[in-house]
Amino acid sequence: MIVPVLLLLYILLCYENFHFHVAHMYAHLGYPNAQHIVGQRYLQGTGVEKNEEMAMHWFREVENLLSVAAGHGLQEAQELLDIIIRNRNLP
C-alpha cells in the first residue's frame, strides 16, 4: 500500500522529470512522438538540463523515421518532411 502512494507522490512532485524519463524510454524504442517530446524537452530545458545538441539529435531521429515512412509511400510522412524542409530553409 505504501509503495503506490510513494510513487504517486513522486509523480506529483517530480512530474516534469518523471515525464521526461518515460518519454525518453519510449524515444529509445523508436516512437516518433516520444522522440519529438524528448527533443523539445532538451531544447527548452524542461525536466532536463537544456542541451541543444541533444535536441537536434532527437529531431534528426524523427526526420529519419519520417524519411523511411515516406519511402514506403506514407503520404502523411512525406507532407511532414516537406514542412520540415521548407522551415529549415527559412531565414
C-alpha positions in Angstrom: 0.0 0.0 0.0 2.8 2.4 0.8 4.7 1.9 -2.5 1.8 3.1 -4.8 1.3 6.1 -2.5 5.0 7.0 -2.6 5.1 6.5 -6.4 2.1 8.8 -6.8 3.7 11.4 -4.5 6.9 11.2 -6.6 5.0 11.7 -9.8 3.1 14.7 -8.5 6.2 16.4 -7.0 8.6 15.5 -9.9 6.2 15.3 -12.8 8.4 17.1 -15.4 11.4 14.9 -14.5 9.2 11.7 -14.5 7.6 12.6 -17.8 11.0 13.2 -19.4 12.2 9.7 -18.3 9.1 8.0 -19.6 9.3 9.8 -22.9 13.0 9.1 -23.2 12.4 5.4 -22.7 9.7 5.4 -25.5 12.0 7.5 -27.7 14.7 4.8 -27.5 12.1 2.3 -28.5 11.6 4.3 -31.7 8.3 6.1 -31.1 8.4 9.3 -33.1 6.1 11.3 -30.9 8.3 10.5 -27.9 11.4 11.4 -29.8 9.9 14.8 -30.6 8.9 15.3 -27.0 12.5 14.5 -25.8 13.9 16.8 -28.4 11.6 19.6 -27.2 12.5 18.9 -23.6 16.2 19.2 -24.4 15.7 22.3 -26.4 13.7 24.0 -23.7 15.4 22.5 -20.7 12.1 21.2 -19.2 12.7 18.3 -16.8 16.2 18.0 -18.0 19.3 20.3 -18.5 19.0 22.4 -21.6 21.1 20.8 -24.4 20.6 22.0 -28.0 22.9 19.3 -29.4 20.8 16.5 -27.8 17.7 18.2 -29.0 18.9 18.2 -32.6 19.9 14.5 -32.2 16.3 13.6 -31.4 14.8 15.8 -34.1 17.1 14.1 -36.6 15.8 10.7 -35.4 12.2 11.8 -36.1 13.2 13.1 -39.5 14.9 9.7 -40.3 11.8 7.8 -39.3 9.7 10.1 -41.5 12.0 9.5 -44.4 11.6 5.8 -44.1 7.8 6.0 -43.8 7.7 8.4 -46.8 9.9 6.0 -48.8 7.3 3.3 -48.1 4.6 5.5 -49.6 3.0 7.1 -46.5 1.7 10.4 -47.8 1.4 12.0 -44.3 5.1 11.3 -43.6 6.1 13.0 -46.9 3.9 16.0 -46.1 5.6 16.4 -42.7 9.1 16.1 -44.3 8.1 18.8 -46.9 7.2 21.1 -44.0 10.5 20.3 -42.2 12.5 21.1 -45.3 10.5 24.2 -46.0 11.0 25.5 -42.5 14.7 24.6 -42.5 15.2 26.9 -45.4 13.5 29.9 -43.8 15.8 32.8 -42.8 
